[in-house]
């Protein structure tokens, strides 16, 4: 804008202040005195107009609103309004919202020592009604049982998700604070990749959709109203369903092993049941027998727990014989 000379004042209708916002009013030139009025008008009221009510300002606001058309509003699920860990959950799920996977958080499905599972409203782009978001707590790693055994029985991943083998500097780094955080991230990534691998192989596991930071998004197992499927331990199975469900679970254990995985913590507490179908969940402690051939006891424990649960329905099975046969066939490459 040109400089205003000392010869007189110019009335400015608009000015460019860097933001496109209009500036209103007259600006007197330096050292200029307004001329004295010949006639003094008394008791004249001047109506004041607010800056926001100005037509120029209103036009500017309308233009900015038009520019924002199509942008998503901030992710602000009402369910989390009074949650103690609201900020942590928001930071964990916001990327799923930005990627057009979820639109809202509806309620808690399950809360444990390591993570909380939320029922989320799925974005219409997914073609689904609901999705399950599993959010791990900041210090979930401390809650894992037999930490050393599980870590030695799986691929170790660095911060970029690449496998690391026998690297002394990397092992030393793992003992640092940052290294501890990376171990947690590696653990979560490994669970997502395991579930993805098993789903693609045809196992009865929820379909995983995305994994960002400490959050894993997957298929929701429940009804159209968002009611989650029951845990197997909570269900009284009809007599005619007991053996078929038992055999279906063992078929999954076999399929896991064929994919170089042992669940490591399988029980009626992490098997969902709904209308005759099952879905096995919680692969945080899944192990890869290729990295530790001494993990047969974990396979046996998984089978024993399943046999023990179905014994109440009169299903008679020898857990040692079943696990032993599976292990022998795995070692022989026959699965």
VOGU-3710 file (C-alpha; in Angstrom, 3 decimals, decimal comma):
1> xxxxxxxxxx> 0,000/0,000/0,000  1,381/3,480/-0,939  2,551/5,963/1,656  0,087/8,673/2,660  1,555/12,097/2,293  1,282/14,911/4,758  -1,010/16,926/2,523  -4,237/15,337/3,624  -6,009/12,268/4,970  -7,235/9,421/2,836
11> xxxxxxxxxx> -10,169/7,239/3,820  -9,172/3,594/3,668  -11,879/1,126/2,779  -9,724/-1,993/2,701  -6,132/-2,821/3,646  -4,027/-5,893/3,262  -2,922/-6,930/6,759  -1,384/-10,254/5,780  -4,403/-12,394/6,682  -6,871/-11,041/4,165
21> xxxxxxxxxx> -8,923/-9,545/6,983  -10,472/-6,157/6,135  -9,449/-3,053/8,062  -12,079/-0,367/8,449  -12,116/3,363/9,186  -10,156/6,434/8,225  -6,488/6,893/8,985  -5,346/10,509/9,418  -2,072/11,507/7,896  0,774/12,480/10,263
31> xxxxxxxxxx> 0,647/16,045/11,622  -2,671/16,688/9,920  -5,351/18,471/11,882  -8,978/18,100/10,955  -10,606/21,329/9,765  -12,774/23,097/12,315  -16,439/22,668/11,554  -18,360/25,857/10,761  -21,484/24,598/12,471  -21,650/22,590/15,674
41> xxxxxxxxxx> -24,374/19,977/15,641  -25,552/19,282/19,176  -27,183/16,112/20,584  -26,465/14,089/17,398  -26,168/10,386/18,183  -23,754/8,331/16,135  -24,760/4,677/15,846  -21,839/2,346/16,533  -21,400/-0,734/14,397  -19,436/-3,713/15,729
51> xxxxxxxxxx> -16,415/-4,834/13,764  -17,818/-8,383/13,420  -21,080/-7,050/11,976  -19,292/-5,284/9,151  -20,284/-6,525/5,728  -16,638/-6,801/4,729  -15,819/-8,963/7,749  -18,854/-11,137/7,206  -17,844/-11,657/3,590  -14,346/-12,646/4,682
61> xxxxxxxxxx> -15,773/-15,172/7,165  -18,038/-16,647/4,485  -15,070/-17,047/2,178  -13,098/-18,868/4,871  -16,048/-21,162/5,610  -16,242/-22,004/1,918  -12,554/-22,907/1,928  -13,139/-25,365/4,809  -15,892/-27,265/3,025  -14,794/-30,892/2,760
71> xxxxxxxxxx> -12,402/-30,750/5,712  -13,093/-33,150/8,595  -13,878/-31,605/11,964  -11,548/-32,495/14,863  -11,926/-35,985/16,314  -13,871/-35,478/19,526  -15,807/-38,603/20,567  -18,376/-37,862/23,251  -17,821/-41,147/25,067  -14,325/-40,080/26,112
81> xxxxxxxxxx> -15,366/-36,689/27,462  -14,875/-37,656/31,108  -12,451/-40,544/30,761  -9,286/-40,265/32,831  -7,092/-41,421/29,936  -8,963/-39,386/27,314  -5,900/-37,723/25,783  -4,029/-41,005/25,547  -6,949/-42,723/23,795  -7,517/-39,757/21,468
91> xxxxxxxxxx> -3,874/-39,763/20,392  -4,126/-43,509/19,770  -7,308/-43,439/17,677  -7,169/-40,095/15,886  -5,216/-41,478/12,940  -7,914/-44,114/12,342  -10,416/-41,255/12,181  -8,245/-39,296/9,765  -7,888/-42,356/7,544  -11,686/-42,657/7,258
101> xxxxxxxxxx> -11,863/-45,891/9,235  -13,860/-44,781/12,288  -16,171/-41,880/13,096  -16,777/-42,222/16,839  -15,981/-44,206/19,981  -19,111/-45,800/21,429  -18,193/-47,794/24,530  -15,637/-50,028/26,227  -15,834/-53,694/25,254  -13,089/-55,089/27,440
111> xxxxxxxxxx> -10,447/-53,653/29,722  -7,429/-55,604/30,926  -3,989/-55,033/32,392  -2,328/-54,457/29,046  -4,993/-52,847/26,875  -8,572/-51,655/26,511  -10,817/-52,577/23,589  -13,336/-49,987/22,375  -16,352/-50,401/20,130  -16,124/-47,736/17,434
121> xxxxxxxxxx> -18,581/-46,567/14,817  -17,088/-47,531/11,474  -16,737/-44,960/8,721  -19,247/-45,616/5,905  -16,295/-46,048/3,546  -15,467/-49,358/5,272  -18,889/-50,834/4,566  -19,126/-51,932/8,205  -21,240/-50,861/11,169  -18,652/-51,226/13,924
131> xxxxxxxxxx> -14,948/-51,813/14,419  -12,922/-52,820/17,470  -10,001/-50,621/18,505  -7,477/-52,164/20,876  -5,464/-49,488/22,681  -2,428/-50,547/24,669  -1,512/-48,757/27,853  1,808/-46,873/28,049  3,336/-49,403/30,432  1,640/-52,535/29,096
141> xxxxxxxxxx> 5,003/-54,255/28,723  5,361/-54,658/32,479  2,159/-56,702/32,609  3,300/-59,392/30,189  4,041/-62,734/31,743  7,220/-64,704/30,993  8,624/-61,739/29,113  11,994/-63,329/28,350  10,485/-66,585/27,105  8,160/-64,811/24,701
151> xxxxxxxxxx> 10,799/-62,383/23,418  13,202/-65,217/22,692  10,482/-67,044/20,780  9,724/-64,485/18,105  11,389/-62,226/15,559  12,785/-59,069/17,149  11,873/-55,907/15,248  13,562/-52,512/15,314  11,756/-49,150/15,314  11,166/-49,440/11,550
161> xxxxxxxxxx> 9,695/-52,938/11,792  12,770/-54,676/10,399  13,979/-57,928/11,908  17,146/-57,713/13,983  19,453/-60,676/14,567  22,415/-60,877/16,969  23,140/-57,149/17,000  24,960/-56,230/20,231  24,413/-52,493/19,844  20,698/-53,033/19,324
171> xxxxxxxxxx> 20,505/-55,284/22,404  22,287/-52,630/24,490  19,905/-50,009/23,128  16,939/-52,108/24,283  17,954/-51,491/27,896  17,560/-47,722/27,513  14,338/-45,816/28,086  13,833/-45,322/24,378  14,659/-48,955/23,791  11,939/-50,015/26,209
181> xxxxxxxxxx> 9,393/-47,968/24,256  10,555/-49,542/21,023  10,145/-52,993/22,533  6,523/-52,194/23,291  5,996/-50,916/19,736  7,652/-54,047/18,368  5,408/-56,229/20,517  2,260/-54,510/19,241  3,402/-54,633/15,625  4,146/-58,325/15,979
191> xxxxxxxxxx> 0,637/-59,002/17,282  -0,923/-57,154/14,354  1,208/-58,994/11,792  0,462/-62,334/13,461  -3,283/-61,749/13,382  -3,062/-60,600/9,774  -1,118/-63,717/8,803  -3,564/-66,049/10,532  -6,606/-64,314/9,064  -5,201/-64,611/5,548
201> xxxxxxxxxx> -4,569/-68,314/6,191  -8,246/-68,825/7,016  -8,106/-68,938/10,805  -11,084/-67,877/12,931  -9,651/-64,524/14,023  -11,031/-60,983/13,598  -9,836/-59,349/10,389  -7,197/-56,729/11,250  -7,588/-53,447/9,367  -4,903/-51,089/10,553
211> xxxxxxxxxx> -2,147/-50,600/13,094  -0,834/-47,191/14,139  1,367/-46,592/17,178  -0,175/-48,283/20,194  -3,559/-48,902/18,552  -4,798/-51,861/16,522  -8,052/-51,658/14,566  -9,899/-54,832/13,649  -13,223/-56,372/12,756  -15,826/-56,107/15,502
221> xxxxxxxxxx> -17,323/-59,385/16,648  -20,833/-58,620/17,843  -24,357/-57,810/16,731  -25,711/-54,898/14,690  -26,432/-52,885/17,853  -22,817/-52,995/18,963  -23,312/-55,664/21,630  -20,088/-57,645/21,770  -19,983/-61,399/21,356  -19,672/-63,323/24,621
231> xxxxxxxxxx> -16,503/-64,987/25,798  -16,616/-68,758/25,552  -16,296/-69,031/29,326  -19,555/-67,072/29,681  -21,577/-69,336/27,411  -23,459/-72,545/28,200  -23,116/-74,355/24,896  -25,929/-76,557/23,614  -24,919/-80,204/23,935  -24,905/-80,684/20,178
241> xxxxxxxxxx> -22,476/-77,788/19,655  -19,833/-78,730/22,216  -17,798/-81,245/20,215  -17,974/-79,334/16,885  -16,749/-76,159/18,629  -14,010/-78,114/20,417  -12,805/-79,598/17,141  -12,992/-76,215/15,467  -10,707/-74,709/18,089  -8,193/-77,519/17,724
251> xxxxxxxxxx> -8,277/-77,044/13,971  -7,303/-73,423/14,581  -4,453/-74,473/16,885  -3,199/-76,705/14,068  -3,545/-73,905/11,530  -1,663/-71,528/13,832  1,189/-74,005/14,028  1,209/-74,414/10,263  1,729/-70,632/10,135  4,643/-70,921/12,606
261> xxxxxxxxxx> 2,622/-69,597/15,513  1,578/-70,834/18,939  -0,999/-68,673/20,678  0,801/-69,011/23,995  -2,139/-67,980/26,189  -5,158/-69,745/24,706  -8,170/-70,374/26,930  -11,921/-69,828/27,119  -11,114/-66,250/28,201  -9,912/-65,201/24,739
271> xxxxxxxxxx> -12,288/-67,086/22,472  -15,440/-65,264/21,401  -18,642/-67,164/20,670  -21,645/-65,986/18,689  -24,389/-68,076/17,122  -22,312/-71,196/16,707  -19,183/-69,407/15,457  -15,938/-68,614/17,257  -13,266/-65,946/16,983  -9,924/-66,302/18,737
281> xxxxxxxxxx> -8,364/-63,059/19,999  -5,400/-61,685/21,988  -2,209/-62,630/20,150  0,085/-60,385/22,189  1,991/-63,408/23,475  2,002/-65,484/20,294  5,343/-67,153/19,635  7,214/-68,463/16,607  8,623/-71,989/17,176  11,336/-71,378/14,576
291> xxxxxxxxxx> 13,099/-69,034/16,986  12,876/-71,292/20,022  12,366/-75,043/19,657  11,821/-75,345/23,416  8,290/-73,931/23,322  6,381/-77,200/23,191  5,180/-76,731/26,826  3,298/-73,614/25,718  1,556/-75,526/22,937  0,679/-78,274/25,411
301> xxxxxxxxxx> -0,710/-75,730/27,868  -2,940/-74,205/25,190  -4,369/-77,634/24,319  -4,763/-78,643/27,965  -6,820/-75,545/28,743  -9,173/-76,223/25,847  -9,575/-79,891/26,773  -10,221/-78,943/30,387  -12,926/-76,462/29,412  -14,800/-78,908/27,181
311> xxxxxxxxxx> -14,565/-81,760/29,672  -17,600/-80,195/31,391  -19,598/-80,994/28,256  -18,503/-84,619/28,295  -15,855/-84,185/25,596  -13,170/-86,749/26,400  -9,785/-85,874/24,921  -6,126/-86,562/25,702  -4,367/-83,194/25,646  -0,862/-84,701/25,713
321> xxxxxxxxxx> -1,608/-86,985/22,778  -3,166/-84,166/20,738  -0,344/-81,690/21,395  2,319/-84,360/20,878  0,929/-85,333/17,483  0,671/-81,722/16,353  4,239/-80,998/17,423  5,625/-84,093/15,703  3,861/-83,230/12,467  5,094/-79,655/12,686
331> xxxxx> 8,717/-80,720/13,160  8,347/-83,126/10,230  6,940/-80,361/8,031  3,630/-82,190/7,588  1,229/-79,430/8,642
//
